Amino acid sequence: MQQLTAQNDDLSSTIETLKEELVASNDEAERASNELDNMRNRAFQENAQESLLRERELRETQTELEACRMERDEWERMALQEKVIADEAKSTVESLKHDLELEREARERETGELESEREKTDNLQSVLQDFQAGMLGLNLGV
């Protein structure tokens, strides 16, 4: 009986020790669970903040991209406008060159006609002088 009582006391002592360890384990598990919850909350908050930051960066990048697209479209429009102006200027230059060539040819023709008319005038002047000299000789000889 003493032996059973001693065994019973040992078992009771072991049970008490196991109860204390179980309570300590439960406390440790509770603490670990709370720490895990805290870590999850921090990670969630950090992910949420990072998500917000990424979304803001994405919006800013999209805004910059749209501004660049608009600027590119404006440059393309201006380049096209400059090309049209250059083409018109080139066409005008070609037209003016053609007009200049026509004017040059007309001037050469007129210069030739003027020279021809001067020769005619000189010939008529010579004939007139000969005629006047002949008439003068006739008048003197009479």
N, CA, C and O atoms as CSV, one atom per row, in Angstrom:
chain,resi,resn,atom,element,x,y,z
A,1,MET,N,N,0.816,-1.162,0.000
A,1,MET,CA,C,0.000,0.000,0.000
A,1,MET,C,C,0.879,1.252,0.000
A,1,MET,O,O,0.591,2.236,-0.681
A,2,GLN,N,N,1.956,1.185,0.781
A,2,GLN,CA,C,2.871,2.300,0.818
A,2,GLN,C,C,3.498,2.498,-0.559
A,2,GLN,O,O,3.701,3.615,-1.035
A,3,GLN,N,N,3.791,1.353,-1.169
A,3,GLN,CA,C,4.396,1.429,-2.491
A,3,GLN,C,C,3.409,2.066,-3.469
A,3,GLN,O,O,3.809,2.885,-4.296
A,4,LEU,N,N,2.164,1.715,-3.393
A,4,LEU,CA,C,1.143,2.272,-4.280
A,4,LEU,C,C,0.933,3.752,-3.948
A,4,LEU,O,O,0.712,4.570,-4.842
A,5,THR,N,N,1.002,4.084,-2.678
A,5,THR,CA,C,0.826,5.464,-2.295
A,5,THR,C,C,2.015,6.265,-2.807
A,5,THR,O,O,1.853,7.399,-3.259
A,6,ALA,N,N,3.213,5.679,-2.738
A,6,ALA,CA,C,4.401,6.378,-3.229
A,6,ALA,C,C,4.287,6.557,-4.747
A,6,ALA,O,O,4.590,7.618,-5.293
A,7,GLN,N,N,3.840,5.481,-5.408
A,7,GLN,CA,C,3.671,5.583,-6.871
A,7,GLN,C,C,2.613,6.624,-7.200
A,7,GLN,O,O,2.756,7.394,-8.150
A,8,ASN,N,N,1.549,6.638,-6.404
A,8,ASN,CA,C,0.463,7.582,-6.618
A,8,ASN,C,C,0.974,9.007,-6.412
A,8,ASN,O,O,0.635,9.912,-7.174
A,9,ASP,N,N,1.798,9.200,-5.368
A,9,ASP,CA,C,2.360,10.529,-5.119
A,9,ASP,C,C,3.281,10.952,-6.281
A,9,ASP,O,O,3.280,12.095,-6.737
A,10,ASP,N,N,4.086,9.929,-6.740
A,10,ASP,CA,C,4.965,10.226,-7.894
A,10,ASP,C,C,4.130,10.604,-9.115
A,10,ASP,O,O,4.436,11.562,-9.825
A,11,LEU,N,N,3.093,9.845,-9.337
A,11,LEU,CA,C,2.240,10.120,-10.508
A,11,LEU,C,C,1.535,11.458,-10.335
A,11,LEU,O,O,1.390,12.202,-11.305
A,12,SER,N,N,1.099,11.775,-9.140
A,12,SER,CA,C,0.451,13.058,-8.892
A,12,SER,C,C,1.443,14.188,-9.134
A,12,SER,O,O,1.110,15.220,-9.717
A,13,SER,N,N,2.684,13.965,-8.667
A,13,SER,CA,C,3.715,14.968,-8.866
A,13,SER,C,C,3.986,15.117,-10.363
A,13,SER,O,O,4.117,16.230,-10.872
A,14,THR,N,N,4.068,13.988,-11.056
A,14,THR,CA,C,4.304,14.031,-12.510
A,14,THR,C,C,3.144,14.736,-13.207
A,14,THR,O,O,3.349,15.523,-14.131
A,15,ILE,N,N,1.913,14.446,-12.751
A,15,ILE,CA,C,0.734,15.085,-13.352
A,15,ILE,C,C,0.792,16.586,-13.118
A,15,ILE,O,O,0.498,17.358,-14.031
A,16,GLU,N,N,1.160,17.016,-11.925
A,16,GLU,CA,C,1.259,18.437,-11.617
A,16,GLU,C,C,2.323,19.091,-12.507
A,16,GLU,O,O,2.124,20.174,-13.057
A,17,THR,N,N,3.472,18.386,-12.630
A,17,THR,CA,C,4.541,18.921,-13.484
A,17,THR,C,C,4.049,19.026,-14.917
A,17,THR,O,O,4.286,20.026,-15.594
A,18,LEU,N,N,3.352,17.969,-15.381
A,18,LEU,CA,C,2.836,17.990,-16.757
A,18,LEU,C,C,1.788,19.082,-16.930
A,18,LEU,O,O,1.729,19.728,-17.976
A,19,LYS,N,N,0.950,19.293,-15.896
A,19,LYS,CA,C,-0.051,20.373,-15.965
A,19,LYS,C,C,0.656,21.719,-16.080
A,19,LYS,O,O,0.264,22.562,-16.887
A,20,GLU,N,N,1.704,21.923,-15.270
A,20,GLU,CA,C,2.447,23.179,-15.309
A,20,GLU,C,C,3.088,23.375,-16.684
A,20,GLU,O,O,3.077,24.466,-17.254
A,21,GLU,N,N,3.656,22.255,-17.202
A,21,GLU,CA,C,4.274,22.347,-18.541
A,21,GLU,C,C,3.220,22.627,-19.604
A,21,GLU,O,O,3.456,23.379,-20.550
A,22,LEU,N,N,2.039,22.003,-19.432
A,22,LEU,CA,C,0.950,22.237,-20.387
A,22,LEU,C,C,0.503,23.684,-20.336
A,22,LEU,O,O,0.290,24.299,-21.381
A,23,VAL,N,N,0.355,24.243,-19.136
A,23,VAL,CA,C,-0.024,25.648,-18.992
A,23,VAL,C,C,1.056,26.530,-19.616
A,23,VAL,O,O,0.745,27.491,-20.320
A,24,ALA,N,N,2.336,26.201,-19.356
A,24,ALA,CA,C,3.440,26.985,-19.921
A,24,ALA,C,C,3.422,26.863,-21.443
A,24,ALA,O,O,3.632,27.845,-22.155
A,25,SER,N,N,3.165,25.637,-21.938
A,25,SER,CA,C,3.101,25.431,-23.397
A,25,SER,C,C,1.943,26.206,-23.998
A,25,SER,O,O,2.071,26.816,-25.060
A,26,ASN,N,N,0.810,26.173,-23.307
A,26,ASN,CA,C,-0.341,26.948,-23.804
A,26,ASN,C,C,-0.019,28.442,-23.816
A,26,ASN,O,O,-0.346,29.151,-24.768
A,27,ASP,N,N,0.626,28.909,-22.746
A,27,ASP,CA,C,1.024,30.318,-22.701
A,27,ASP,C,C,1.981,30.641,-23.860
A,27,ASP,O,O,1.832,31.654,-24.543
A,28,GLU,N,N,2.967,29.752,-24.063
A,28,GLU,CA,C,3.938,29.947,-25.155
A,28,GLU,C,C,3.245,29.917,-26.514
A,28,GLU,O,O,3.554,30.718,-27.397
A,29,ALA,N,N,2.292,28.973,-26.675
A,29,ALA,CA,C,1.543,28.888,-27.936
A,29,ALA,C,C,0.711,30.142,-28.144
A,29,ALA,O,O,0.626,30.655,-29.259
A,30,GLU,N,N,0.091,30.643,-27.068
A,30,GLU,CA,C,-0.707,31.872,-27.147
A,30,GLU,C,C,0.178,33.051,-27.531
A,30,GLU,O,O,-0.178,33.864,-28.383
A,31,ARG,N,N,1.346,33.128,-26.880
A,31,ARG,CA,C,2.284,34.202,-27.199
A,31,ARG,C,C,2.752,34.092,-28.653
A,31,ARG,O,O,2.812,35.094,-29.365
A,32,ALA,N,N,3.080,32.881,-29.089
A,32,ALA,CA,C,3.527,32.665,-30.473
A,32,ALA,C,C,2.405,32.999,-31.441
A,32,ALA,O,O,2.647,33.590,-32.494
A,33,SER,N,N,1.170,32.623,-31.092
A,33,SER,CA,C,0.016,32.930,-31.940
A,33,SER,C,C,-0.186,34.435,-32.046
A,33,SER,O,O,-0.442,34.957,-33.131
A,34,ASN,N,N,-0.070,35.131,-30.919
A,34,ASN,CA,C,-0.191,36.594,-30.931
A,34,ASN,C,C,0.922,37.224,-31.765
A,34,ASN,O,O,0.676,38.150,-32.538
A,35,GLU,N,N,2.136,36.724,-31.606
A,35,GLU,CA,C,3.264,37.244,-32.386
A,35,GLU,C,C,3.047,37.000,-33.876
A,35,GLU,O,O,3.321,37.867,-34.705
A,36,LEU,N,N,2.546,35.797,-34.207
A,36,LEU,CA,C,2.251,35.477,-35.611
A,36,LEU,C,C,1.172,36.408,-36.155
A,36,LEU,O,O,1.288,36.901,-37.277
A,37,ASP,N,N,0.120,36.651,-35.369
A,37,ASP,CA,C,-0.934,37.577,-35.790
A,37,ASP,C,C,-0.372,38.981,-36.019
A,37,ASP,O,O,-0.700,39.652,-36.998
A,38,ASN,N,N,0.496,39.410,-35.072
A,38,ASN,CA,C,1.120,40.730,-35.223
A,38,ASN,C,C,1.970,40.800,-36.493
A,38,ASN,O,O,1.921,41.783,-37.233
A,39,MET,N,N,2.743,39.751,-36.733
A,39,MET,CA,C,3.588,39.721,-37.938
A,39,MET,C,C,2.724,39.725,-39.202
A,39,MET,O,O,3.039,40.406,-40.177
A,40,ARG,N,N,1.623,38.948,-39.171
A,40,ARG,CA,C,0.716,38.933,-40.327
A,40,ARG,C,C,0.117,40.315,-40.559
A,40,ARG,O,O,0.037,40.778,-41.697
A,41,ASN,N,N,-0.302,40.974,-39.480
A,41,ASN,CA,C,-0.881,42.315,-39.603
A,41,ASN,C,C,0.135,43.302,-40.168
A,41,ASN,O,O,-0.184,44.092,-41.057
A,42,ARG,N,N,1.370,43.251,-39.642
A,42,ARG,CA,C,2.420,44.145,-40.165
A,42,ARG,C,C,2.679,43.859,-41.644
A,42,ARG,O,O,2.797,44.779,-42.453
A,43,ALA,N,N,2.766,42.563,-41.986
A,43,ALA,CA,C,3.014,42.194,-43.386
A,43,ALA,C,C,1.866,42.658,-44.263
A,43,ALA,O,O,2.081,43.158,-45.367
A,44,PHE,N,N,0.647,42.492,-43.771
A,44,PHE,CA,C,-0.514,42.940,-44.538
A,44,PHE,C,C,-0.486,44.455,-44.740
A,44,PHE,O,O,-0.730,44.955,-45.838
A,45,GLN,N,N,-0.181,45.180,-43.644
A,45,GLN,CA,C,-0.111,46.639,-43.737
A,45,GLN,C,C,1.007,47.078,-44.677
A,45,GLN,O,O,0.836,47.992,-45.484
A,46,GLU,N,N,2.156,46.410,-44.558
A,46,GLU,CA,C,3.275,46.756,-45.452
A,46,GLU,C,C,2.904,46.458,-46.901
A,46,GLU,O,O,3.204,47.247,-47.797
A,47,ASN,N,N,2.248,45.314,-47.131
A,47,ASN,CA,C,1.818,44.981,-48.493
A,47,ASN,C,C,0.778,45.968,-48.998
A,47,ASN,O,O,0.793,46.364,-50.164
A,48,ALA,N,N,-0.133,46.364,-48.099
A,48,ALA,CA,C,-1.158,47.336,-48.487
A,48,ALA,C,C,-0.502,48.669,-48.831
A,48,ALA,O,O,-0.851,49.294,-49.833
A,49,GLN,N,N,0.457,49.111,-47.994
A,49,GLN,CA,C,1.155,50.375,-48.270
A,49,GLN,C,C,1.952,50.269,-49.561
A,49,GLN,O,O,1.959,51.191,-50.377
A,50,GLU,N,N,2.622,49.135,-49.737
A,50,GLU,CA,C,3.404,48.949,-50.967
A,50,GLU,C,C,2.475,48.924,-52.176
A,50,GLU,O,O,2.808,49.469,-53.228
A,51,SER,N,N,1.309,48.292,-52.028
A,51,SER,CA,C,0.330,48.268,-53.116
A,51,SER,C,C,-0.124,49.683,-53.458
A,51,SER,O,O,-0.199,50.058,-54.628
A,52,LEU,N,N,-0.426,50.465,-52.420
A,52,LEU,CA,C,-0.839,51.852,-52.658
A,52,LEU,C,C,0.267,52.635,-53.346
A,52,LEU,O,O,0.018,53.401,-54.278
A,53,LEU,N,N,1.496,52.432,-52.874
A,53,LEU,CA,C,2.638,53.118,-53.484
A,53,LEU,C,C,2.784,52.710,-54.947
A,53,LEU,O,O,2.989,53.563,-55.810
A,54,ARG,N,N,2.681,51.422,-55.229
A,54,ARG,CA,C,2.801,50.938,-56.610
A,54,ARG,C,C,1.671,51.480,-57.486
A,54,ARG,O,O,1.888,51.842,-58.642
A,55,GLU,N,N,0.467,51.530,-56.922
A,55,GLU,CA,C,-0.660,52.077,-57.680
A,55,GLU,C,C,-0.435,53.549,-57.998
A,55,GLU,O,O,-0.695,53.998,-59.114
A,56,ARG,N,N,0.054,54.302,-57.004
A,56,ARG,CA,C,0.338,55.722,-57.238
A,56,ARG,C,C,1.432,55.884,-58.292
A,56,ARG,O,O,1.322,56.724,-59.184
A,57,GLU,N,N,2.488,55.075,-58.185
A,57,GLU,CA,C,3.561,55.137,-59.188
A,57,GLU,C,C,3.025,54.773,-60.566
A,57,GLU,O,O,3.404,55.387,-61.563
A,58,LEU,N,N,2.146,53.779,-60.626
A,58,LEU,CA,C,1.558,53.377,-61.903
A,58,LEU,C,C,0.730,54.515,-62.491
A,58,LEU,O,O,0.828,54.801,-63.684
A,59,ARG,N,N,-0.089,55.168,-61.655
A,59,ARG,CA,C,-0.891,56.302,-62.136
A,59,ARG,C,C,0.010,57.430,-62.632
A,59,ARG,O,O,-0.252,58.021,-63.680
A,60,GLU,N,N,1.083,57.732,-61.875
A,60,GLU,CA,C,2.009,58.790,-62.294
A,60,GLU,C,C,2.672,58.426,-63.610
A,60,GLU,O,O,2.819,59.267,-64.497
A,61,THR,N,N,3.072,57.166,-63.733
A,61,THR,CA,C,3.712,56.713,-64.981
A,61,THR,C,C,2.738,56.782,-66.145
A,61,THR,O,O,3.110,57.182,-67.248
A,62,GLN,N,N,1.483,56.392,-65.900
A,62,GLN,CA,C,0.478,56.474,-66.966
A,62,GLN,C,C,0.224,57.921,-67.361
A,62,GLN,O,O,0.034,58.221,-68.539
A,63,THR,N,N,0.221,58.819,-66.381
A,63,THR,CA,C,0.033,60.243,-66.677
A,63,THR,C,C,1.211,60.765,-67.512
A,63,THR,O,O,1.020,61.484,-68.494
A,64,GLU,N,N,2.426,60.391,-67.106
A,64,GLU,CA,C,3.611,60.805,-67.870
A,64,GLU,C,C,3.565,60.230,-69.291
A,64,GLU,O,O,3.901,60.915,-70.257
A,65,LEU,N,N,3.147,58.973,-69.406
A,65,LEU,CA,C,3.057,58.334,-70.717
A,65,LEU,C,C,2.057,59.065,-71.599
A,65,LEU,O,O,2.322,59.305,-72.777
A,66,GLU,N,N,0.920,59.414,-71.038
A,66,GLU,CA,C,-0.087,60.137,-71.812
A,66,GLU,C,C,0.443,61.510,-72.235
A,66,GLU,O,O,0.219,61.950,-73.362
A,67,ALA,N,N,1.147,62.179,-71.320
A,67,ALA,CA,C,1.737,63.481,-71.664
A,67,ALA,C,C,2.756,63.313,-72.789
A,67,ALA,O,O,2.811,64.132,-73.706
A,68,CYS,N,N,3.564,62.252,-72.718
A,68,CYS,CA,C,4.549,61.988,-73.775
A,68,CYS,C,C,3.859,61.696,-75.099
A,68,CYS,O,O,4.304,62.151,-76.153
A,69,ARG,N,N,2.770,60.934,-75.043
A,69,ARG,CA,C,2.013,60.640,-76.273
A,69,ARG,C,C,1.469,61.927,-76.882
A,69,ARG,O,O,1.535,62.132,-78.094
A,70,MET,N,N,0.929,62.792,-76.022
A,70,MET,CA,C,0.378,64.047,-76.526
A,70,MET,C,C,1.492,64.912,-77.120
A,70,MET,O,O,1.316,65.528,-78.171
A,71,GLU,N,N,2.630,64.953,-76.443
A,71,GLU,CA,C,3.772,65.728,-76.939
A,71,GLU,C,C,4.257,65.160,-78.268
A,71,GLU,O,O,4.554,65.906,-79.202
A,72,ARG,N,N,4.336,63.823,-78.346
A,72,ARG,CA,C,4.755,63.180,-79.599
A,72,ARG,C,C,3.779,63.522,-80.723
A,72,ARG,O,O,4.196,63.847,-81.834
A,73,ASP,N,N,2.463,63.448,-80.427
A,73,ASP,CA,C,1.461,63.781,-81.439
A,73,ASP,C,C,1.617,65.223,-81.900
A,73,ASP,O,O,1.481,65.521,-83.086
A,74,GLU,N,N,1.905,66.124,-80.948
A,74,GLU,CA,C,2.094,67.530,-81.301
A,74,GLU,C,C,3.333,67.695,-82.189
A,74,GLU,O,O,3.304,68.435,-83.172
A,75,TRP,N,N,4.432,66.993,-81.830
A,75,TRP,CA,C,5.644,67.065,-82.653
A,75,TRP,C,C,5.384,66.511,-84.052
A,75,TRP,O,O,5.849,67.075,-85.043
A,76,GLU,N,N,4.643,65.411,-84.131
A,76,GLU,CA,C,4.330,64.830,-85.435
A,76,GLU,C,C,3.483,65.795,-86.258
A,76,GLU,O,O,3.702,65.961,-87.458
A,77,ARG,N,N,2.503,66.436,-85.593
A,77,ARG,CA,C,1.659,67.400,-86.293
A,77,ARG,C,C,2.500,68.574,-86.806
A,77,ARG,O,O,2.348,69.014,-87.945
A,78,MET,N,N,3.391,69.070,-85.936
A,78,MET,CA,C,4.245,70.189,-86.343
A,78,MET,C,C,5.189,69.770,-87.470
A,78,MET,O,O,5.426,70.542,-88.399
A,79,ALA,N,N,5.729,68.553,-87.393
A,79,ALA,CA,C,6.626,68.075,-88.442
A,79,ALA,C,C,5.881,67.963,-89.767
A,79,ALA,O,O,6.411,68.329,-90.817
A,80,LEU,N,N,4.648,67.455,-89.714
A,80,LEU,CA,C,3.844,67.347,-90.927
A,80,LEU,C,C,3.547,68.733,-91.489
A,80,LEU,O,O,3.603,68.950,-92.700
A,81,GLN,N,N,3.228,69.674,-90.587
A,81,GLN,CA,C,2.959,71.044,-91.014
A,81,GLN,C,C,4.213,71.663,-91.649
A,81,GLN,O,O,4.128,72.335,-92.677
A,82,GLU,N,N,5.371,71.430,-91.028
A,82,GLU,CA,C,6.628,71.948,-91.588
A,82,GLU,C,C,6.917,71.317,-92.951
A,82,GLU,O,O,7.426,71.988,-93.849
A,83,LYS,N,N,6.597,70.034,-93.108
A,83,LYS,CA,C,6.811,69.355,-94.388
A,83,LYS,C,C,5.923,69.981,-95.463
A,83,LYS,O,O,6.361,70.209,-96.590
A,84,VAL,N,N,4.660,70.257,-95.093
A,84,VAL,CA,C,3.746,70.889,-96.048
A,84,VAL,C,C,4.289,72.260,-96.448
A,84,VAL,O,O,4.291,72.615,-97.627
A,85,ILE,N,N,4.751,73.030,-95.451
A,85,ILE,CA,C,5.300,74.366,-95.738
A,85,ILE,C,C,6.536,74.241,-96.627
A,85,ILE,O,O,6.702,75.014,-97.571
A,86,ALA,N,N,7.404,73.271,-96.330
A,86,ALA,CA,C,8.613,73.074,-97.136
A,86,ALA,C,C,8.248,72.670,-98.559
A,86,ALA,O,O,8.843,73.158,-99.520
A,87,ASP,N,N,7.268,71.781,-98.694
A,87,ASP,CA,C,6.831,71.368,-100.036
A,87,ASP,C,C,6.258,72.544,-100.809
A,87,ASP,O,O,6.524,72.702,-102.001
A,88,GLU,N,N,5.458,73.378,-100.119
A,88,GLU,CA,C,4.898,74.563,-100.770
A,88,GLU,C,C,6.012,75.523,-101.182
A,88,GLU,O,O,5.974,76.092,-102.272
A,89,ALA,N,N,7.004,75.701,-100.309
A,89,ALA,CA,C,8.124,76.588,-100.626
A,89,ALA,C,C,8.909,76.045,-101.824
A,89,ALA,O,O,9.300,76.797,-102.717
A,90,LYS,N,N,9.131,74.737,-101.824
A,90,LYS,CA,C,9.845,74.118,-102.942
A,90,LYS,C,C,9.071,74.313,-104.245
A,90,LYS,O,O,9.656,74.620,-105.284
A,91,SER,N,N,7.757,74.132,-104.179
A,91,SER,CA,C,6.913,74.328,-105.353
A,91,SER,C,C,6.974,75.779,-105.815
A,91,SER,O,O,7.059,76.056,-107.011
A,92,THR,N,N,6.931,76.709,-104.851
A,92,THR,CA,C,7.009,78.138,-105.186
A,92,THR,C,C,8.353,78.461,-105.833
A,92,THR,O,O,8.408,79.203,-106.814
A,93,VAL,N,N,9.424,77.911,-105.294
A,93,VAL,CA,C,10.762,78.144,-105.854
A,93,VAL,C,C,10.814,77.623,-107.291
A,93,VAL,O,O,11.333,78.298,-108.181
A,94,GLU,N,N,10.280,76.431,-107.514
A,94,GLU,CA,C,10.278,75.861,-108.866
A,94,GLU,C,C,9.474,76.746,-109.819
A,94,GLU,O,O,9.880,77.001,-110.952
A,95,SER,N,N,8.320,77.208,-109.325
A,95,SER,CA,C,7.481,78.083,-110.150
A,95,SER,C,C,8.206,79.389,-110.466
A,95,SER,O,O,8.169,79.867,-111.600
A,96,LEU,N,N,8.868,79.965,-109.454
A,96,LEU,CA,C,9.601,81.220,-109.669
A,96,LEU,C,C,10.784,81.013,-110.613
A,96,LEU,O,O,11.087,81.885,-111.428
A,97,LYS,N,N,11.454,79.860,-110.508
A,97,LYS,CA,C,12.552,79.567,-111.438
A,97,LYS,C,C,12.027,79.495,-112.863
A,97,LYS,O,O,12.645,80.009,-113.796
A,98,HIS,N,N,10.870,78.845,-113.018
A,98,HIS,CA,C,10.267,78.727,-114.353
A,98,HIS,C,C,9.893,80.115,-114.884
A,98,HIS,O,O,10.157,80.454,-116.038
A,99,ASP,N,N,9.257,80.922,-113.982
A,99,ASP,CA,C,8.884,82.290,-114.388
A,99,ASP,C,C,10.128,83.098,-114.744
A,99,ASP,O,O,10.115,83.852,-115.716
A,100,LEU,N,N,11.195,82.951,-113.972
A,100,LEU,CA,C,12.439,83.671,-114.242
A,100,LEU,C,C,13.009,83.261,-115.596
A,100,LEU,O,O,13.470,84.104,-116.366
A,101,GLU,N,N,12.974,81.981,-115.874
A,101,GLU,CA,C,13.481,81.501,-117.165
A,101,GLU,C,C,12.651,82.070,-118.314
A,101,GLU,O,O,13.194,82.477,-119.340
A,102,LEU,N,N,11.319,82.094,-118.131
A,102,LEU,CA,C,10.451,82.684,-119.164
A,102,LEU,C,C,10.768,84.165,-119.346
A,102,LEU,O,O,10.839,84.654,-120.474
A,103,GLU,N,N,10.961,84.880,-118.233
A,103,GLU,CA,C,11.296,86.305,-118.306
A,103,GLU,C,C,12.655,86.505,-118.983
A,103,GLU,O,O,12.825,87.438,-119.767
A,104,ARG,N,N,13.622,85.632,-118.682
A,104,ARG,CA,C,14.947,85.716,-119.291
A,104,ARG,C,C,14.845,85.518,-120.812
A,104,ARG,O,O,15.453,86.247,-121.595
A,105,GLU,N,N,14.052,84.505,-121.200
A,105,GLU,CA,C,13.868,84.248,-122.636
A,105,GLU,C,C,13.175,85.429,-123.312
A,105,GLU,O,O,13.553,85.830,-124.413
A,106,ALA,N,N,12.146,85.993,-122.639
A,106,ALA,CA,C,11.431,87.144,-123.202
A,106,ALA,C,C,12.371,88.332,-123.337
A,106,ALA,O,O,12.330,89.055,-124.333
A,107,ARG,N,N,13.242,88.539,-122.306
A,107,ARG,CA,C,14.191,89.650,-122.365
A,107,ARG,C,C,15.184,89.460,-123.512
A,107,ARG,O,O,15.531,90.410,-124.213
A,108,GLU,N,N,15.632,88.221,-123.690
A,108,GLU,CA,C,16.559,87.948,-124.796
A,108,GLU,C,C,15.887,88.213,-126.145
A,108,GLU,O,O,16.493,88.774,-127.058
A,109,ARG,N,N,14.602,87.790,-126.249
A,109,ARG,CA,C,13.874,88.074,-127.503
A,109,ARG,C,C,13.731,89.576,-127.708
A,109,ARG,O,O,13.958,90.095,-128.801
A,110,GLU,N,N,13.345,90.268,-126.625
A,110,GLU,CA,C,13.167,91.715,-126.735
A,110,GLU,C,C,14.496,92.411,-127.031
A,110,GLU,O,O,14.534,93.385,-127.783
A,111,THR,N,N,15.580,91.915,-126.444
A,111,THR,CA,C,16.902,92.479,-126.723
A,111,THR,C,C,17.240,92.275,-128.196
A,111,THR,O,O,17.767,93.169,-128.859
A,112,GLY,N,N,16.921,91.069,-128.697
A,112,GLY,CA,C,17.164,90.801,-130.124
A,112,GLY,C,C,16.317,91.697,-131.007
A,112,GLY,O,O,16.800,92.234,-132.004
A,113,GLU,N,N,15.043,91.859,-130.639
A,113,GLU,CA,C,14.160,92.728,-131.419
A,113,GLU,C,C,14.641,94.165,-131.342
A,113,GLU,O,O,14.612,94.881,-132.343
A,114,LEU,N,N,15.086,94.601,-130.160
A,114,LEU,CA,C,15.591,95.958,-129.994
A,114,LEU,C,C,16.824,96.166,-130.872
A,114,LEU,O,O,16.962,97.197,-131.530
A,115,GLU,N,N,17.711,95.182,-130.876
A,115,GLU,CA,C,18.917,95.279,-131.700
A,115,GLU,C,C,18.538,95.366,-133.183
A,115,GLU,O,O,19.111,96.134,-133.956
A,116,SER,N,N,17.537,94.535,-133.547
A,116,SER,CA,C,17.076,94.553,-134.941
A,116,SER,C,C,16.479,95.911,-135.282
A,116,SER,O,O,16.724,96.453,-136.359
A,117,GLU,N,N,15.696,96.455,-134.361
A,117,GLU,CA,C,15.081,97.765,-134.592
A,117,GLU,C,C,16.151,98.860,-134.645
A,117,GLU,O,O,16.013,99.811,-135.414
A,118,ARG,N,N,17.213,98.742,-133.844
A,118,ARG,CA,C,18.308,99.723,-133.882
A,118,ARG,C,C,19.009,99.679,-135.245
A,118,ARG,O,O,19.364,100.708,-135.820
A,119,GLU,N,N,19.192,98.459,-135.733
A,119,GLU,CA,C,19.827,98.326,-137.053
A,119,GLU,C,C,18.951,98.963,-138.125
A,119,GLU,O,O,19.434,99.663,-139.015
A,120,LYS,N,N,17.642,98.702,-138.015
A,120,LYS,CA,C,16.709,99.306,-138.975
A,120,LYS,C,C,16.753,100.824,-138.871
A,120,LYS,O,O,16.756,101.537,-139.874
A,121,THR,N,N,16.788,101.299,-137.622
A,121,THR,CA,C,16.827,102.739,-137.397
A,121,THR,C,C,18.127,103.311,-137.964
A,121,THR,O,O,18.126,104.349,-138.626
A,122,ASP,N,N,19.231,102.621,-137.693
A,122,ASP,CA,C,20.513,103.085,-138.233
A,122,ASP,C,C,20.476,103.102,-139.758
A,122,ASP,O,O,20.954,104.044,-140.388
A,123,ASN,N,N,19.905,102.052,-140.344
A,123,ASN,CA,C,19.801,101.984,-141.814
A,123,ASN,C,C,18.918,103.115,-142.336
A,123,ASN,O,O,19.252,103.778,-143.318
A,124,LEU,N,N,17.783,103.324,-141.660
A,124,LEU,CA,C,16.888,104.397,-142.098
A,124,LEU,C,C,17.572,105.752,-141.915
A,124,LEU,O,O,17.431,106.649,-142.746
A,125,GLN,N,N,18.317,105.887,-140.812
A,125,GLN,CA,C,19.032,107.143,-140.558
A,125,GLN,C,C,20.059,107.367,-141.678
A,125,GLN,O,O,20.209,108.477,-142.189
A,126,SER,N,N,20.757,106.292,-142.043
A,126,SER,CA,C,21.760,106.396,-143.108
A,126,SER,C,C,21.102,106.757,-144.435
A,126,SER,O,O,21.600,107.601,-145.180
A,127,VAL,N,N,19.969,106.101,-144.718
A,127,VAL,CA,C,19.238,106.397,-145.968
A,127,VAL,C,C,18.750,107.831,-145.928
A,127,VAL,O,O,18.835,108.541,-146.930
A,128,LEU,N,N,18.234,108.274,-144.773
A,128,LEU,CA,C,17.742,109.643,-144.646
A,128,LEU,C,C,18.883,110.635,-144.856
A,128,LEU,O,O,18.712,111.652,-145.529
A,129,GLN,N,N,20.062,110.335,-144.271
A,129,GLN,CA,C,21.203,111.230,-144.429
A,129,GLN,C,C,21.647,111.269,-145.902
A,129,GLN,O,O,21.967,112.321,-146.455
A,130,ASP,N,N,21.649,110.072,-146.505
A,130,ASP,CA,C,22.006,110.037,-147.934
A,130,ASP,C,C,20.989,110.840,-148.743
A,130,ASP,O,O,21.363,111.590,-149.645
A,131,PHE,N,N,19.728,110.687,-148.427
A,131,PHE,CA,C,18.674,111.386,-149.147
A,131,PHE,C,C,18.811,112.885,-148.946
A,131,PHE,O,O,18.690,113.663,-149.892
A,132,GLN,N,N,19.073,113.297,-147.660
A,132,GLN,CA,C,19.208,114.714,-147.372
A,132,GLN,C,C,20.451,115.281,-148.061
A,132,GLN,O,O,20.443,116.408,-148.556
A,133,ALA,N,N,21.511,114.482,-148.083
A,133,ALA,CA,C,22.717,114.950,-148.759
A,133,ALA,C,C,22.456,115.081,-150.245
A,133,ALA,O,O,22.924,116.015,-150.896
A,134,GLY,N,N,21.703,114.133,-150.768
A,134,GLY,CA,C,21.355,114.199,-152.188
A,134,GLY,C,C,20.463,115.376,-152.471
A,134,GLY,O,O,20.626,116.030,-153.500
A,135,MET,N,N,19.556,115.661,-151.626
A,135,MET,CA,C,18.657,116.784,-151.803
A,135,MET,C,C,19.422,118.086,-151.625
A,135,MET,O,O,19.140,119.067,-152.313
A,136,LEU,N,N,20.357,118.109,-150.737
A,136,LEU,CA,C,21.145,119.295,-150.531
A,136,LEU,C,C,21.995,119.572,-151.767
A,136,LEU,O,O,22.150,120.711,-152.209
A,137,GLY,N,N,22.541,118.472,-152.308
A,137,GLY,CA,C,23.325,118.624,-153.533
A,137,GLY,C,C,22.466,119.076,-154.685
A,137,GLY,O,O,22.928,119.844,-155.530
A,138,LEU,N,N,21.267,118.639,-154.745
A,138,LEU,CA,C,20.362,119.076,-155.799
A,138,LEU,C,C,19.981,120.539,-155.598
A,138,LEU,O,O,19.887,121.293,-156.567
A,139,ASN,N,N,19.768,120.930,-154.396
A,139,ASN,CA,C,19.387,122.295,-154.108
A,139,ASN,C,C,20.568,123.227,-154.357
A,139,ASN,O,O,20.358,124.366,-154.774
A,140,LEU,N,N,21.766,122.798,-154.123
A,140,LEU,CA,C,22.929,123.635,-154.319
A,140,LEU,C,C,23.258,123.712,-155.827
A,140,LEU,O,O,23.717,124.729,-156.347
A,141,GLY,N,N,23.002,122.614,-156.465
A,141,GLY,CA,C,23.294,122.584,-157.878
A,141,GLY,C,C,22.250,123.288,-158.694
A,141,GLY,O,O,22.515,123.532,-159.872
A,142,VAL,N,N,21.204,123.605,-158.240
A,142,VAL,CA,C,20.167,124.284,-159.011
A,142,VAL,C,C,20.387,125.709,-159.097
A,142,VAL,O,O,19.596,126.420,-159.717
